[in-house]
């Protein structure tokens, strides 16, 4: 395939913050918030995610591709890798639901952390189902969050702000004051709005286009521009 077509594939690929979250959560301090009663060594949050993260490196085998073509292939490799979650990892995740609609995925550890982060001594998130992790567990919002997009947004924001201020989750330090819609599909009305830096915690679907280009400066050297 021509490199330009590969670039178009790259730009039009839909990305999910769930995949990004898996990468971050697998090796960061959030993994210490495990609630599995059998202990960390038996919690499926740990070893499958660790194996997933360490399997993400692109091939370093010598090819006949040019450097630019190889760079594109490496980027596509990573995109395909994060969009194909191993079955054992997928089985360990908790579905985030609002009004019975599946809008995200979370690990058991993070789901438990969200449920235990109280606002005015009240829980905004809670777990439903017959288990604390896996396909029989569901993370959802409590009655305290209300039923409107605005009330849910405000309630969830209060939880995320508390986690940010407590410095519990490292990537919340990249707070942007930018709201992302949470919905079942791209064209659906948002069920709530979430701070962009916090979307990985909920594993919600994110959409965006990133364009990287090379330009030559006055010195003749290539410089990268990002839009």
C-alpha positions in Angstrom: 0.0 0.0 0.0 1.2 3.5 -0.8 2.5 5.4 2.3 -0.1 8.2 1.7 -2.9 5.6 1.9 -1.4 4.2 5.1 -1.4 7.7 6.5 -5.0 8.1 5.7 -5.7 4.8 7.4 -3.9 6.0 10.4 -5.7 9.3 10.6 -9.2 7.8 10.2 -8.6 5.0 12.7 -11.0 5.3 15.6 -9.1 5.2 18.9 -10.5 4.3 22.3 -9.4 5.6 25.7 -10.1 2.2 27.1 -7.0 1.0 25.2 -4.9 3.9 26.4 -6.2 3.3 29.9 -5.1 -0.3 29.8 -1.5 0.7 28.9 -1.4 3.4 31.6 -3.0 1.4 34.3 -1.0 -1.7 33.8 2.2 -0.2 35.0 1.2 2.8 37.1 0.4 3.3 40.8 -3.4 2.8 40.2 -2.7 -0.9 40.3 -2.3 -0.7 44.0 -6.0 -0.1 44.5 -7.0 -3.8 44.1 -10.1 -4.9 45.8 -10.0 -8.6 44.9 -10.4 -10.6 48.2 -7.9 -13.2 47.1 -5.1 -10.6 47.0 -3.1 -8.9 44.3 -1.3 -12.0 43.0 -4.7 -13.6 42.1 -6.3 -10.5 40.8 -6.8 -10.7 37.0 -6.1 -6.9 37.0 -2.4 -7.5 37.3 -0.7 -10.2 35.2 -2.9 -10.0 32.0 -2.4 -6.3 31.7 1.3 -6.5 32.4 1.6 -9.1 29.6 -0.4 -6.9 27.3 1.7 -3.9 27.9 5.0 -5.7 27.4 3.7 -7.3 24.1 3.2 -3.9 22.5 6.7 -3.3 21.0 6.7 -3.3 17.2 9.0 -5.6 15.3 12.6 -4.6 14.9 13.3 -7.0 12.0 15.2 -5.6 9.1 12.9 -4.7 6.1 13.3 -3.1 2.7 11.0 -0.2 3.7 12.3 3.3 3.8 12.5 5.0 7.2 9.3 6.9 6.7 7.4 3.8 5.6 8.8 1.9 8.6 7.7 4.6 11.0 4.2 4.4 9.5 4.2 0.6 9.9 5.3 0.9 13.5 2.5 3.4 14.3 -0.1 1.1 12.6 1.3 -1.8 14.6 0.6 0.0 17.9 -2.8 1.1 16.8 -3.8 -2.4 15.9 -2.3 -3.7 19.1 -4.3 -1.4 21.4 -7.5 -2.1 19.5 -7.1 -5.9 20.0 -7.3 -6.5 23.8 -6.3 -10.1 24.8 -9.3 -12.2 25.8 -8.1 -12.7 29.4 -7.7 -9.0 29.8 -11.2 -8.4 28.3 -12.8 -10.9 30.7 -11.4 -9.1 33.7 -12.8 -5.7 32.9 -15.9 -4.1 34.4 -18.4 -2.5 32.0 -19.4 1.1 32.7 -23.1 1.5 32.1 -25.5 4.4 32.3 -29.3 3.7 32.0 -28.4 0.2 30.9 -26.2 1.5 28.0 -22.6 0.3 27.8 -20.4 3.4 27.5 -17.0 2.3 28.8 -14.7 -0.3 30.5 -12.7 -0.1 33.7 -10.4 -2.4 35.6 -11.7 -3.8 39.0 -9.1 -1.7 40.8 -10.2 1.6 39.3 -13.9 0.8 39.6 -13.4 0.1 43.3 -11.4 3.3 43.7 -14.2 5.4 42.0 -16.8 3.8 44.2 -14.8 4.5 47.3 -14.2 8.2 46.4 -16.9 9.9 48.4 -18.3 13.4 47.8 -19.9 14.9 50.9 -19.8 11.4 52.4 -21.8 10.0 49.4 -20.8 7.7 46.6 -21.3 8.8 43.0 -20.3 5.5 41.5 -21.3 2.0 42.6 -20.9 -1.6 41.4 -23.8 -3.8 40.4 -24.0 -7.5 39.6 -22.9 -10.7 41.2 -19.1 -10.1 41.2 -16.5 -7.4 41.8 -14.9 -7.9 38.4 -15.4 -9.5 35.1 -18.5 -9.9 32.9 -21.0 -10.1 35.8 -19.9 -6.8 37.3 -21.2 -3.4 36.2 -20.0 0.0 37.2 -22.7 2.7 37.1 -23.7 5.9 38.7 -25.7 6.1 41.9 -28.9 8.1 42.5 -26.7 10.9 43.9 -25.6 11.6 40.3 -29.1 12.4 39.1 -30.5 11.6 35.8 -29.7 14.6 33.5 -26.5 15.2 31.5 -25.7 18.3 33.7 -26.2 16.6 37.0 -24.2 13.5 36.0 -21.4 15.7 34.6 -21.3 17.8 37.9 -21.3 14.7 40.1 -18.6 12.8 38.1 -16.5 16.0 37.9 -16.6 16.3 41.7 -15.1 12.7 42.0 -12.4 13.4 39.4 -11.5 16.7 40.9 -11.0 15.0 44.3 -8.8 12.3 42.8 -6.8 15.0 41.0 -6.4 17.1 44.2 -5.4 14.0 46.2 -2.8 13.2 43.5 -4.1 9.6 43.5 -3.9 9.1 39.7 -0.8 10.5 38.1 -2.3 11.3 34.6 -4.9 13.5 36.2 -2.0 16.0 36.7 -2.5 16.7 33.0 -5.9 18.3 33.7 -7.0 20.2 30.6 -10.3 21.8 31.5 -11.7 20.2 28.3 -14.9 18.2 28.4 -15.4 15.0 26.4 -18.9 13.7 25.7 -19.8 10.2 27.0 -22.3 8.4 24.8 -23.1 5.0 23.4 -22.2 6.0 19.9 -20.6 8.8 17.9 -23.9 10.4 16.9 -25.8 9.9 20.2 -26.6 12.6 22.6 -24.0 12.7 25.5 -25.2 11.1 28.7 -22.6 13.2 30.6 -19.5 15.2 30.0 -16.1 14.2 31.5 -12.8 16.0 31.8 -10.6 14.8 29.0 -7.7 13.8 31.4 -10.2 11.6 33.3 -11.7 9.6 30.4 -9.1 6.8 30.7 -10.5 5.9 34.1 -13.9 5.2 32.6 -12.6 3.6 29.4 -15.0 5.7 27.3 -14.9 6.0 23.5 -12.9 9.0 22.4 -12.6 10.4 18.9 -10.0 12.7 17.3 -7.7 13.3 14.4 -4.0 14.0 14.8 -1.9 15.3 11.9 1.8 15.3 12.1 3.9 17.0 9.3 7.5 17.8 8.6 8.6 21.2 7.4 12.0 22.7 6.7 13.2 25.5 8.8 15.4 28.4 7.7 18.4 26.2 8.4 17.2 23.5 6.0 16.5 21.0 8.7 13.3 19.1 9.1 11.1 20.1 12.0 8.0 18.3 13.2 4.7 20.1 13.3 1.6 18.8 15.1 -2.0 19.8 14.5 
